[in-house]
């Protein structure tokens, strides 16, 4: 078993942010975790990356429980399990290639980190990764000069510099316009397919999960209420995940990436006619 999540619970005060979560993954896959804000999605990913400690349970990768790890072993795991955030978490005034090179910091000495000293081999690799993501020409620019979609691709490049076994993406497209959202999701899907890396992404809509994921896990009030294929995401399942009172646009259908891209193309065509 590649990944085994066993009765994982995280309690804040008297409230369970995640309650008795369990699932298993036999081989590398692209997995989407969906649900409303506050469902426990982000807390679960933070427990996997060890940014947050679990209250109880076990998360085993290749048979090793990663929840008790401390010190150097914990840092080594965080290199194997890269994290991508909604707000990119780049250093705005630093150039793009230096931001990407920060993905190697867990393997560098404190002195080298302080003086931004990186071997040429790492610099070349960072440029190659940026080129793979279609933004090599942005390498010398400050991160703050890039669009949101470009900054998220820099964050993905930084994660790839870690050479991780798992990439965790916490709402990676929530702050992006539809066209940039598609570019970012296409990149994550390509990384899974070409590199064989497991990708686990917290997503806000059923539509995105259906389009990109091999498997979907639905969370509600800290519990897993659905675990299946995208084809099994019926209207009834959506109500189980998002609640019967949820507007269905929150669950997915009215704001699909494809539909909004069609709208954007139509607007561009209209301007050209004018």
C-alpha positions as CSV (number, residue, x, y, z in Angstrom):
1,X,0.0,0.0,0.0
2,X,1.5,3.3,-1.1
3,X,-0.5,5.6,1.2
4,X,-2.7,4.5,4.2
5,X,-4.7,7.0,6.2
6,X,-6.0,5.3,9.4
7,X,-8.6,6.9,11.7
8,X,-6.9,10.4,11.6
9,X,-8.5,13.0,13.9
10,X,-7.5,16.6,14.6
11,X,-9.2,18.4,17.5
12,X,-9.1,22.1,18.2
13,X,-10.6,22.6,21.7
14,X,-13.9,20.7,21.7
15,X,-14.2,20.7,17.9
16,X,-13.0,18.0,15.5
17,X,-11.6,19.7,12.4
18,X,-11.0,16.2,10.9
19,X,-12.7,13.2,12.4
20,X,-11.8,9.6,12.0
21,X,-10.6,10.0,8.4
22,X,-9.5,6.8,6.7
23,X,-8.7,5.8,3.1
24,X,-5.9,3.9,1.3
25,X,-4.1,4.5,-2.1
26,X,-2.5,1.5,-3.7
27,X,-0.6,3.3,-6.4
28,X,0.3,6.8,-7.5
29,X,-2.9,8.8,-8.5
30,X,-4.2,12.3,-8.8
31,X,-6.7,12.7,-6.0
32,X,-9.1,15.6,-5.4
33,X,-10.5,16.5,-2.0
34,X,-13.7,18.5,-2.3
35,X,-16.1,20.1,0.1
36,X,-17.2,23.5,1.5
37,X,-14.8,25.9,3.3
38,X,-14.3,24.5,6.8
39,X,-14.9,20.9,5.8
40,X,-11.4,19.9,7.0
41,X,-9.6,19.7,3.7
42,X,-6.7,22.1,4.5
43,X,-6.3,20.7,8.0
44,X,-5.9,17.2,6.5
45,X,-3.2,18.3,4.0
46,X,-1.4,20.2,6.7
47,X,-1.3,17.0,8.8
48,X,0.1,15.1,5.9
49,X,2.9,17.6,5.4
50,X,3.4,17.8,9.2
51,X,2.7,21.5,9.4
52,X,-0.1,20.5,11.9
53,X,0.1,17.7,14.3
54,X,-2.7,15.1,14.3
55,X,-4.5,14.4,17.6
56,X,-4.7,10.7,16.8
57,X,-4.5,8.1,14.1
58,X,-1.8,7.2,11.6
59,X,-0.7,8.3,8.1
60,X,1.6,5.7,6.5
61,X,3.6,6.2,3.3
62,X,5.4,3.1,2.0
63,X,4.6,1.5,5.3
64,X,6.2,4.2,7.5
65,X,4.0,6.2,9.9
66,X,4.9,9.8,9.2
67,X,3.0,11.4,12.1
68,X,5.5,10.6,14.9
69,X,8.5,12.0,12.9
70,X,10.5,14.8,14.6
71,X,13.6,16.8,13.8
72,X,15.7,15.8,10.8
73,X,13.3,12.9,9.9
74,X,10.3,15.3,9.9
75,X,12.2,17.8,7.7
76,X,13.2,14.9,5.3
77,X,9.5,13.9,5.0
78,X,8.5,17.5,4.3
79,X,11.0,17.4,1.4
80,X,9.4,14.2,0.1
81,X,5.9,15.7,0.5
82,X,5.9,19.2,-1.1
83,X,3.2,21.7,-0.4
84,X,1.6,24.3,-2.8
85,X,-0.6,27.0,-1.3
86,X,-3.5,29.1,-2.5
87,X,-1.5,32.4,-1.9
88,X,1.7,31.0,-3.5
89,X,3.9,31.8,-0.5
90,X,6.7,33.2,-2.7
91,X,9.2,35.9,-1.6
92,X,7.8,38.9,-3.6
93,X,10.9,40.9,-4.0
94,X,13.1,38.0,-4.8
95,X,13.7,36.9,-8.4
96,X,11.8,33.9,-9.8
97,X,14.7,31.5,-10.1
98,X,15.8,32.2,-6.4
99,X,12.3,31.4,-5.3
100,X,12.4,28.1,-7.1
101,X,15.8,27.3,-5.6
102,X,14.3,27.7,-2.2
103,X,12.8,24.3,-2.8
104,X,16.3,22.9,-1.9
105,X,16.7,24.6,1.5
106,X,16.0,21.5,3.5
107,X,19.1,20.0,1.9
108,X,21.4,23.1,2.3
109,X,23.5,24.4,5.2
110,X,22.3,27.5,7.1
111,X,25.3,29.5,5.8
112,X,24.6,28.7,2.2
113,X,21.0,29.6,2.8
114,X,21.9,33.0,4.4
115,X,24.1,34.0,1.4
116,X,21.8,32.5,-1.3
117,X,24.6,30.2,-2.4
118,X,23.4,27.6,-4.8
119,X,25.5,25.2,-7.0
120,X,25.3,25.8,-10.8
121,X,23.7,22.3,-11.2
122,X,20.7,23.5,-9.0
123,X,20.4,26.7,-11.0
124,X,20.3,24.9,-14.3
125,X,17.8,22.4,-12.9
126,X,15.6,25.3,-11.7
127,X,15.7,26.9,-15.2
128,X,14.8,23.5,-16.8
129,X,11.8,23.2,-14.5
130,X,10.6,26.7,-15.2
131,X,11.0,25.9,-18.9
132,X,8.9,22.8,-18.5
133,X,6.1,24.9,-16.9
134,X,6.4,27.5,-19.8
135,X,7.8,30.4,-17.8
136,X,11.6,30.2,-18.2
137,X,11.7,33.7,-19.6
138,X,10.4,35.0,-16.2
139,X,13.4,33.6,-14.3
140,X,15.2,37.0,-13.7
141,X,12.0,38.9,-12.8
142,X,10.8,39.6,-9.3
143,X,8.1,37.3,-8.3
144,X,5.8,40.2,-7.5
145,X,5.9,41.3,-11.1
146,X,4.2,38.1,-12.3
147,X,0.5,37.4,-12.8
148,X,-1.2,35.1,-10.3
149,X,-1.2,32.1,-12.6
150,X,2.5,32.6,-13.3
151,X,3.3,32.9,-9.6
152,X,1.4,29.6,-8.9
153,X,3.5,27.9,-11.6
154,X,6.7,29.3,-9.8
155,X,5.3,27.7,-6.6
156,X,4.9,24.4,-8.5
157,X,8.5,24.7,-9.8
158,X,9.7,25.3,-6.2
159,X,7.9,22.1,-5.2
160,X,9.4,20.1,-8.0
161,X,12.9,21.3,-6.9
162,X,12.4,19.2,-3.8
163,X,12.0,16.1,-6.1
164,X,9.0,15.0,-3.9
165,X,7.1,11.8,-3.9
166,X,3.9,13.5,-3.2
167,X,2.6,17.0,-4.1
168,X,-0.1,18.5,-1.9
169,X,-1.9,21.4,-3.4
170,X,-4.2,23.4,-1.0
171,X,-6.8,25.2,-3.1
172,X,-4.2,25.9,-5.9
173,X,-6.6,27.7,-8.2
174,X,-9.0,29.4,-5.8
175,X,-7.5,32.9,-6.4
176,X,-7.0,32.5,-10.1
177,X,-9.1,33.5,-13.1
178,X,-10.5,30.5,-15.1
179,X,-7.9,30.5,-17.9
180,X,-5.0,30.6,-15.4
181,X,-6.8,27.9,-13.3
182,X,-6.8,25.6,-16.3
183,X,-3.1,26.2,-17.0
184,X,-2.2,25.3,-13.4
185,X,-4.5,22.2,-13.3
186,X,-3.1,21.1,-16.6
187,X,0.5,21.4,-15.2
188,X,-0.4,19.4,-12.1
189,X,-2.0,16.7,-14.2
190,X,1.0,16.5,-16.5
191,X,3.4,16.2,-13.5
192,X,1.4,13.3,-12.2
193,X,1.2,11.5,-15.6
194,X,4.8,12.2,-16.7
195,X,6.7,11.9,-13.4
196,X,4.5,9.3,-11.7
197,X,4.1,11.5,-8.7
198,X,1.1,11.4,-6.5
199,X,-0.9,14.7,-6.4
200,X,-3.5,15.4,-3.8
201,X,-5.3,18.7,-4.4
202,X,-8.0,20.4,-2.3
203,X,-10.5,21.7,-4.9
204,X,-13.6,23.9,-4.5
205,X,-15.7,22.5,-7.4
206,X,-17.0,19.2,-8.6
207,X,-16.3,20.3,-12.2
208,X,-12.5,20.6,-11.7
209,X,-12.4,17.3,-9.8
210,X,-14.3,15.5,-12.5
211,X,-12.0,16.8,-15.2
212,X,-8.6,16.2,-13.6
213,X,-8.8,13.6,-10.9
214,X,-8.6,9.8,-10.9
215,X,-10.3,9.7,-7.5
216,X,-12.3,12.1,-5.5
217,X,-12.7,12.3,-1.7
218,X,-15.6,14.4,-0.4
219,X,-15.4,15.9,3.1
220,X,-18.2,17.5,5.2
221,X,-17.8,18.7,8.8
222,X,-14.5,17.0,9.1
223,X,-15.7,13.6,8.0
224,X,-15.1,11.8,4.7
225,X,-18.6,11.3,3.2
226,X,-17.6,10.2,-0.3
227,X,-14.7,8.3,-1.8
228,X,-14.9,7.2,-5.4
229,X,-14.4,7.9,-9.0
230,X,-15.3,11.2,-10.8
231,X,-18.1,9.3,-12.6
232,X,-19.8,8.5,-9.3
233,X,-20.2,12.2,-8.5
234,X,-23.9,12.4,-8.9
235,X,-26.2,15.2,-7.8
236,X,-27.2,13.2,-4.8
237,X,-23.5,12.7,-3.8
238,X,-23.0,16.5,-4.3
239,X,-25.8,17.2,-1.8
240,X,-24.2,14.8,0.7
241,X,-20.9,16.7,0.4
242,X,-22.1,20.3,0.1
243,X,-25.4,20.0,1.9
244,X,-29.0,20.1,0.6
245,X,-29.1,23.9,1.1
246,X,-26.0,24.6,-1.0
247,X,-26.4,26.6,-4.2
248,X,-25.3,24.2,-6.9
249,X,-22.9,26.7,-8.3
250,X,-20.8,26.1,-5.2
251,X,-20.8,22.4,-5.9
252,X,-19.8,22.9,-9.5
253,X,-21.8,23.4,-12.6
254,X,-22.5,27.0,-13.5
255,X,-18.8,28.2,-13.4
256,X,-16.9,25.4,-15.2
257,X,-13.5,26.3,-16.6
258,X,-14.6,25.3,-20.1
259,X,-17.6,27.6,-20.0
260,X,-15.7,30.6,-18.8
261,X,-13.0,30.1,-21.3
262,X,-15.6,30.0,-24.0
263,X,-17.0,33.3,-22.7
264,X,-13.5,34.8,-22.6
265,X,-12.8,33.7,-26.2
266,X,-16.2,35.1,-27.3
267,X,-15.3,38.5,-25.7
268,X,-11.9,38.6,-27.5
269,X,-13.6,37.8,-30.8
270,X,-16.1,40.5,-30.3
271,X,-13.4,43.1,-29.6
272,X,-11.6,42.1,-32.8
273,X,-14.8,42.6,-34.8
274,X,-15.2,46.1,-33.3
